[in-house]
Amino acid sequence: MKRLMMKETANRVHYRRTRILAVLFLSWCVGYSPGGKSGLLEAQVAPSSDPVPLMILLTKLDQDDVAGAERLMGENLEVVKQRLEGVLGELDQKFDHLGRYGATSGHEVHTEVLENFLEEVVRYAKLFDVYRGLSGDDVLYKRIEARRLRFEGALYTHAGEDACGDHLDWEEAQELYNLALQRLQAGFVLAEEVDELRVMVSAKNNMGSTYIRMVQPDRGLAAYQEALRLANQLGGDMYPGMIRMNLGNTHVWVGEPDLSMAYLEPALAAFKRMGRGTWQANALLTIGNVQLRQAKFASAWETFGVALELAKQSGEDRVRGRLLMNMGMAGLQLKKPEAMAFIQEGLEWYAGPNGKVYPDIEREVMQQDGLRLLSRVARETGDEALAEKYMKEFFESVGPDPDRYGVVRASPCFAIYKAMPKK
């Protein structure tokens, strides 16, 4: 019995020591004070300095667990807000990259990456919507909605180009272009409401290019001018340079090459400062076209040569094929012996794997007109056999429909590929 009592006493002492140590441990860890409020509970109430990553919240929403996403997001709305603002910047950068590289990768590739990108934007928009419901602040949601509408407008414009450029379907293209304008205008209005100047500039610039594809040059030029006015407020080189290049291109197209240089020269200077070889090649191509229309063939030959090297270095495959053809045209005017070789190389470029970067209508027209030109030059130099060879290839390119050649060139879809008479 005595030994049992001694054991019981030892157990009680051990229990008291263990309890004291436990209290000290809690006091050291979470500021516990006997009789006071638990510091552990206070830590749970305070906002988390490192709330759940956005990817987890997105996954919750993908699984339709809105309540779970709300609970986790509510841990620290201020930090979530900062992260959502960062998402907007990332989306802008991705869209910029699509504009720089997507168009040179082929229409099918460009369409797919645009669709995937828009899916990502729509997915993030759900997250912004949850934040709006929890915070009562709808500004961030309007900012991503303005972008979504602007990006949708770009996709519809691109789809219209496909309808026209690949299928010669002017009616479908018009429907898609009008949908693009609706989205772009709605995005512009929403962006203006929340003072998103960059989105306003981008949307208005896209409106200009859509009007051009609808063969409404006056409305296109007006949209570009408004975009340039806003871009000058935004600052930087990218948007002012890009819009000036669009204005320069349009003035060449409508037969006003003399007005183009006022836009193209500062655009080229901006692209040089940015170090963007693709855009420099584009600007030089248009400057060379101005010089062609002004009958300054020697200047055009030199300009096209510089642009061609830039296109090769930067991987601007669309401009590369056009430059090869235009160098041939300028070379023929200057009676350059290598002129025909440039046209032949251009035809091979359009017909080969790299030609996928162009709409079908452009590939077809370039092939047919290039072969006719080569046949004419060969005949003028007395090489009848070569002239007949090219004409045979021309008729093969037209195909079994004898009216195809005229139908393509009479279509409104072809209008953007031919320059209007000089004013």
C-alpha positions as CSV (number, residue, x, y, z in Angstrom):
1,M,0.0,0.0,0.0
2,K,2.8,2.5,0.9
3,R,4.5,1.8,-2.4
4,L,1.2,2.3,-4.2
5,M,0.6,5.7,-2.4
6,M,4.2,6.8,-3.2
7,K,3.5,5.9,-6.9
8,E,0.2,7.9,-6.8
9,T,2.0,10.9,-5.3
10,A,4.7,10.7,-8.0
11,N,2.0,10.6,-10.7
12,R,0.4,13.8,-9.3
13,V,3.7,15.6,-9.2
14,H,4.4,14.5,-12.8
15,Y,1.0,15.7,-13.9
16,R,1.4,19.2,-12.3
17,R,4.9,19.6,-13.9
18,T,3.5,18.5,-17.3
19,R,0.6,21.0,-17.0
20,I,3.0,23.8,-16.1
21,L,5.3,23.0,-18.9
22,A,2.4,22.9,-21.3
23,V,1.2,26.3,-20.2
24,L,4.7,27.8,-20.5
25,F,4.9,26.2,-24.0
26,L,1.6,27.8,-25.1
27,S,2.5,31.1,-23.5
28,W,5.8,31.1,-25.5
29,C,4.2,30.0,-28.8
30,V,1.0,32.1,-28.9
31,G,1.1,34.5,-26.0
32,Y,-1.1,32.5,-23.8
33,S,-2.0,34.0,-20.4
34,P,-4.0,32.1,-17.8
35,G,-7.5,33.6,-17.5
36,G,-7.1,35.8,-20.5
37,K,-8.2,35.5,-24.2
38,S,-6.4,32.9,-26.2
39,G,-3.8,34.3,-28.5
40,L,-4.3,31.3,-30.8
41,L,-7.9,32.4,-31.4
42,E,-6.7,35.9,-32.1
43,A,-4.3,34.6,-34.8
44,Q,-7.1,32.8,-36.5
45,V,-9.2,36.0,-36.7
46,A,-6.4,38.2,-38.1
47,P,-6.1,38.4,-42.0
48,S,-3.7,35.9,-43.4
49,S,-0.5,37.6,-44.8
50,D,-0.2,34.7,-47.3
51,P,-3.7,33.7,-48.4
52,V,-4.3,30.7,-50.7
53,P,-2.7,31.0,-54.2
54,L,-5.1,32.0,-57.0
55,M,-4.5,28.7,-58.7
56,I,-6.2,26.9,-55.8
57,L,-9.1,29.3,-56.0
58,L,-9.4,28.8,-59.7
59,T,-9.5,25.1,-59.2
60,K,-12.2,25.4,-56.6
61,L,-14.3,27.4,-59.1
62,D,-13.6,24.8,-61.8
63,Q,-15.1,22.3,-59.5
64,D,-18.1,24.6,-58.8
65,D,-17.1,25.0,-55.2
66,V,-17.9,28.7,-55.0
67,A,-18.5,28.6,-51.3
68,G,-15.0,27.1,-50.8
69,A,-13.4,29.7,-53.0
70,E,-15.2,32.5,-51.1
71,R,-14.1,31.2,-47.8
72,L,-10.4,30.9,-48.8
73,M,-10.4,34.3,-50.7
74,G,-11.9,36.0,-47.6
75,E,-8.7,35.3,-45.6
76,N,-7.2,38.5,-47.0
77,L,-9.0,40.4,-49.7
78,E,-6.3,43.1,-49.9
79,V,-3.6,40.6,-50.9
80,V,-6.0,38.9,-53.3
81,K,-6.8,42.3,-54.9
82,Q,-3.0,42.9,-55.4
83,R,-2.7,39.5,-57.0
84,L,-5.7,40.1,-59.3
85,E,-4.2,43.4,-60.4
86,G,-1.1,41.4,-61.3
87,V,-3.2,39.0,-63.4
88,L,-4.4,42.0,-65.5
89,G,-0.8,42.9,-66.3
90,E,0.1,39.4,-67.2
91,L,-2.9,39.1,-69.6
92,D,-1.9,42.4,-71.3
93,Q,1.6,41.0,-71.8
94,K,0.4,37.7,-73.2
95,F,-1.9,39.5,-75.6
96,D,1.0,41.7,-76.7
97,H,3.0,38.5,-77.4
98,L,0.2,37.0,-79.4
99,G,0.1,40.1,-81.5
100,R,3.8,40.0,-82.1
101,Y,4.2,36.3,-82.9
102,G,0.8,34.8,-83.4
103,A,0.2,36.4,-86.8
104,T,3.5,35.2,-88.2
105,S,2.8,31.6,-87.2
106,G,-0.1,30.9,-89.6
107,H,-3.8,31.5,-89.4
108,E,-4.7,28.1,-87.9
109,V,-2.1,28.4,-85.1
110,H,-3.0,32.0,-84.4
111,T,-6.7,31.1,-84.1
112,E,-6.0,28.3,-81.7
113,V,-3.8,30.3,-79.4
114,L,-6.3,33.2,-79.4
115,E,-9.1,30.8,-78.4
116,N,-7.0,29.2,-75.7
117,F,-6.0,32.6,-74.4
118,L,-9.6,33.8,-74.3
119,E,-10.6,30.6,-72.4
120,E,-7.9,31.6,-69.8
121,V,-9.4,35.1,-69.6
122,V,-12.9,33.8,-69.0
123,R,-11.6,31.4,-66.4
124,Y,-10.0,34.3,-64.5
125,A,-13.0,36.5,-64.9
126,K,-14.9,34.1,-62.6
127,L,-12.3,34.7,-59.9
128,F,-12.8,38.5,-60.3
129,D,-16.5,38.0,-60.0
130,V,-16.1,36.2,-56.6
131,Y,-13.9,39.1,-55.4
132,R,-16.5,41.6,-56.5
133,G,-19.2,39.7,-54.4
134,L,-17.0,39.6,-51.3
135,S,-15.5,43.1,-51.4
136,G,-18.4,45.1,-52.9
137,D,-15.9,46.6,-55.3
138,D,-16.7,46.1,-59.0
139,V,-13.9,48.1,-60.5
140,L,-11.5,45.1,-60.9
141,Y,-14.3,43.0,-62.5
142,K,-15.0,45.8,-65.0
143,R,-11.3,46.0,-65.8
144,I,-11.1,42.3,-66.8
145,E,-14.5,42.4,-68.5
146,A,-13.2,45.3,-70.7
147,R,-10.3,43.1,-71.6
148,R,-12.4,40.1,-72.3
149,L,-14.6,42.1,-74.7
150,R,-11.5,43.6,-76.4
151,F,-9.9,40.1,-76.8
152,E,-13.2,38.7,-78.1
153,G,-13.3,41.5,-80.7
154,A,-9.8,40.5,-81.9
155,L,-10.9,36.8,-82.2
156,Y,-14.0,37.8,-84.3
157,T,-11.9,40.0,-86.5
158,H,-9.5,37.2,-87.1
159,A,-12.4,34.8,-87.8
160,G,-13.7,37.3,-90.4
161,E,-10.3,37.3,-92.1
162,D,-10.5,33.5,-92.3
163,A,-14.0,33.6,-93.8
164,C,-12.8,36.0,-96.4
165,G,-9.2,35.0,-96.9
166,D,-9.7,31.3,-96.9
167,H,-13.3,30.8,-98.2
168,L,-14.1,34.0,-100.1
169,D,-17.3,34.3,-98.0
170,W,-18.0,38.0,-97.8
171,E,-21.4,37.7,-96.1
172,E,-20.0,35.6,-93.2
173,A,-17.0,37.9,-92.9
174,Q,-19.3,40.9,-92.6
175,E,-21.3,39.2,-89.8
176,L,-18.1,38.3,-87.9
177,Y,-16.6,41.8,-88.4
178,N,-19.8,43.4,-87.0
179,L,-19.7,41.1,-84.0
180,A,-16.1,42.2,-83.6
181,L,-17.1,45.9,-83.6
182,Q,-19.8,45.2,-81.1
183,R,-17.4,43.6,-78.7
184,L,-14.7,46.2,-79.2
185,Q,-17.1,49.1,-78.7
186,A,-18.5,47.6,-75.5
187,G,-15.0,46.9,-74.3
188,F,-14.0,50.5,-75.1
189,V,-17.0,51.9,-73.1
190,L,-16.2,49.8,-70.1
191,A,-12.5,50.6,-70.2
192,E,-13.3,54.3,-70.4
193,E,-15.6,53.9,-67.3
194,V,-12.7,52.5,-65.2
195,D,-10.0,54.7,-66.8
196,E,-8.2,51.8,-68.6
197,L,-6.4,53.9,-71.2
198,R,-4.3,51.0,-72.6
199,V,-7.4,48.9,-73.3
200,M,-9.2,51.9,-74.9
201,V,-6.2,52.5,-77.3
202,S,-6.0,48.8,-78.1
203,A,-9.8,48.4,-78.8
204,K,-9.9,51.6,-80.9
205,N,-6.9,50.4,-83.0
206,N,-8.6,47.1,-83.6
207,M,-11.8,48.9,-84.7
208,G,-9.7,50.7,-87.3
209,S,-8.3,47.4,-88.7
210,T,-11.8,45.9,-88.7
211,Y,-13.3,48.8,-90.7
212,I,-10.4,48.5,-93.2
213,R,-11.3,44.8,-93.7
214,M,-14.9,45.8,-94.3
215,V,-13.6,48.2,-97.0
216,Q,-14.7,51.3,-95.1
217,P,-11.4,53.3,-95.2
218,D,-12.8,56.6,-94.0
219,R,-14.2,55.0,-90.8
220,G,-11.0,53.0,-90.4
221,L,-8.8,56.1,-90.6
222,A,-11.1,57.9,-88.1
223,A,-10.7,55.1,-85.6
224,Y,-6.9,55.0,-86.1
225,Q,-6.7,58.8,-85.5
226,E,-8.7,58.5,-82.3
227,A,-6.5,55.6,-81.2
228,L,-3.4,57.7,-81.9
229,R,-4.8,60.6,-79.9
230,L,-5.3,58.3,-76.9
231,A,-2.0,56.5,-77.5
232,N,-0.1,59.8,-77.2
233,Q,-1.7,60.3,-73.8
234,L,-0.6,56.8,-72.8
235,G,3.0,57.4,-73.8
236,G,5.7,54.9,-74.8
237,D,6.6,53.7,-78.2
238,M,4.6,50.6,-78.8
239,Y,1.0,51.8,-79.4
240,P,1.9,55.2,-81.0
241,G,4.3,53.4,-83.4
242,M,1.9,50.6,-84.2
243,I,-1.0,52.9,-84.9
244,R,1.1,55.3,-87.1
245,M,2.2,52.3,-89.1
246,N,-1.5,51.3,-89.6
247,L,-2.3,54.9,-90.7
248,G,0.7,54.8,-93.1
249,N,-0.5,51.5,-94.5
250,T,-4.0,52.7,-95.0
251,H,-3.0,55.9,-96.8
252,V,-1.0,53.8,-99.3
253,W,-3.9,51.5,-99.8
254,V,-6.4,54.4,-100.5
255,G,-4.0,56.0,-103.0
256,E,-2.5,58.7,-100.8
257,P,1.2,57.6,-100.6
258,D,2.4,61.1,-100.0
259,L,0.5,61.3,-96.7
260,S,2.0,58.0,-95.5
261,M,5.5,59.1,-94.8
262,A,4.5,61.5,-92.0
263,Y,3.3,58.4,-90.1
264,L,5.8,55.8,-91.3
265,E,9.0,57.5,-90.4
266,P,8.2,58.1,-86.7
267,A,6.8,54.6,-86.6
268,L,10.0,53.2,-87.8
269,A,12.0,55.3,-85.4
270,A,9.8,54.0,-82.5
271,F,10.3,50.3,-83.5
272,K,14.1,50.9,-83.7
273,R,14.1,52.2,-80.1
274,M,12.1,49.2,-79.1
275,G,14.4,46.8,-80.9
276,R,11.5,45.0,-82.7
277,G,12.8,43.7,-85.9
278,T,9.5,42.3,-87.0
279,W,7.8,45.7,-86.9
280,Q,10.8,47.4,-88.5
281,A,10.5,45.0,-91.4
282,N,6.8,45.8,-91.7
283,A,7.4,49.6,-91.6
284,L,10.1,49.3,-94.2
285,L,7.9,47.2,-96.5
286,T,5.3,49.9,-96.4
287,I,7.9,52.7,-97.0
288,G,9.1,50.7,-100.0
289,N,5.5,50.5,-101.3
290,V,5.2,54.3,-101.0
291,Q,8.4,54.7,-103.0
292,L,7.1,52.2,-105.7
293,R,3.9,54.3,-106.0
294,Q,6.0,57.4,-106.3
295,A,8.0,55.8,-109.1
296,K,11.2,56.0,-106.9
297,F,12.3,52.6,-108.0
298,A,15.9,52.8,-106.9
299,S,14.9,53.9,-103.4
300,A,12.3,51.2,-103.2
301,W,14.9,48.5,-104.2
302,E,17.2,49.7,-101.4
303,T,14.4,49.9,-98.8
304,F,13.1,46.4,-99.7
305,G,16.6,45.0,-99.4
306,V,17.1,46.3,-95.9
307,A,13.6,45.1,-94.9
308,L,14.3,41.6,-96.3
309,E,17.3,41.1,-94.2
310,L,15.4,42.3,-91.1
311,A,12.6,39.9,-91.9
312,K,15.0,37.0,-92.2
313,Q,16.7,37.8,-89.0
314,S,13.5,38.4,-87.0
315,G,11.5,35.5,-88.5
316,E,8.8,37.8,-90.0
317,D,7.7,35.2,-92.5
318,R,4.7,37.1,-93.8
319,V,6.7,40.2,-94.7
320,R,9.5,38.1,-96.2
321,G,7.4,36.6,-99.0
322,R,5.9,40.0,-99.9
323,L,9.3,41.6,-99.9
324,L,10.6,39.0,-102.3
325,M,7.8,39.8,-104.7
326,N,8.2,43.5,-104.3
327,M,11.9,43.4,-104.8
328,G,11.2,41.6,-108.1
329,M,8.8,44.3,-109.1
330,A,11.2,47.1,-108.3
331,G,14.1,45.2,-110.0
332,L,12.2,44.8,-113.2
333,Q,11.7,48.6,-113.4
334,L,15.4,49.0,-112.8
335,K,16.2,46.2,-115.3
336,K,18.1,44.3,-112.6
337,P,19.3,40.9,-113.8
338,E,18.3,39.3,-110.5
339,A,14.7,40.6,-110.6
340,M,13.2,37.4,-112.0
341,A,15.0,35.3,-109.4
342,F,13.4,37.3,-106.6
343,I,10.0,36.7,-108.0
344,Q,10.7,33.0,-108.5
345,E,11.9,32.8,-104.9
346,G,8.8,34.6,-103.8
347,L,6.5,32.2,-105.6
348,E,8.3,29.3,-104.0
349,W,7.9,30.9,-100.6
350,Y,4.2,31.4,-101.0
351,A,3.7,27.8,-102.4
352,G,5.9,26.1,-99.7
353,P,5.3,25.4,-96.0
354,N,6.0,29.0,-95.1
355,G,3.1,30.1,-97.2
356,K,0.7,28.9,-94.5
357,V,1.2,32.2,-92.8
358,Y,-0.9,33.8,-95.5
359,P,-4.7,33.5,-96.2
360,D,-5.5,31.2,-99.1
361,I,-6.7,34.1,-101.3
362,E,-3.3,35.8,-101.0
363,R,-1.4,32.7,-101.9
364,E,-3.6,32.1,-104.9
365,V,-3.4,35.6,-106.3
366,M,0.4,35.9,-105.8
367,Q,0.9,32.6,-107.5
368,Q,-1.2,33.5,-110.5
369,D,-0.1,37.1,-111.0
370,G,3.6,36.1,-110.4
371,L,3.5,33.4,-113.1
372,R,1.8,35.8,-115.6
373,L,4.4,38.4,-114.9
374,L,7.3,36.0,-115.3
375,S,5.7,34.8,-118.6
376,R,5.5,38.4,-119.9
377,V,9.1,39.2,-119.0
378,A,10.3,36.0,-120.6
379,R,8.5,36.8,-123.8
380,E,9.9,40.4,-123.8
381,T,13.4,38.9,-123.6
382,G,12.7,36.6,-126.4
383,D,12.5,33.3,-124.5
384,E,9.3,31.9,-125.8
385,A,9.8,28.4,-124.4
386,L,10.1,29.9,-120.8
387,A,7.2,32.1,-121.4
388,E,5.0,29.2,-122.4
389,K,6.2,27.2,-119.4
390,Y,5.1,29.9,-117.0
391,M,1.7,30.3,-118.8
392,K,1.1,26.6,-118.5
393,E,1.8,26.8,-114.8
394,F,-0.5,29.8,-114.6
395,F,-3.5,27.9,-116.1
396,E,-2.8,25.0,-113.8
397,S,-2.9,27.3,-110.8
398,V,-6.3,28.7,-111.9
399,G,-7.8,25.2,-111.8
400,P,-10.8,23.7,-113.6
401,D,-13.0,26.7,-113.1
402,P,-12.3,29.2,-116.0
403,D,-14.1,32.0,-114.1
404,R,-12.1,31.6,-110.9
405,Y,-9.5,34.2,-111.8
406,G,-12.1,36.9,-112.3
407,V,-14.3,35.8,-109.4
408,V,-11.5,36.2,-106.9
409,R,-10.5,39.6,-108.1
410,A,-14.1,40.9,-108.2
411,S,-14.8,39.8,-104.6
412,P,-14.9,42.5,-101.9
413,C,-12.6,40.0,-100.0
414,F,-9.9,40.8,-102.5
415,A,-10.2,44.6,-102.0
416,I,-7.6,44.8,-99.2
417,Y,-5.0,43.1,-101.4
418,K,-5.1,45.6,-104.2
419,A,-4.2,49.3,-104.0
420,M,-6.8,51.8,-104.9
421,P,-6.0,54.3,-107.7
422,K,-3.7,57.1,-106.6
423,K,-5.6,60.3,-105.6
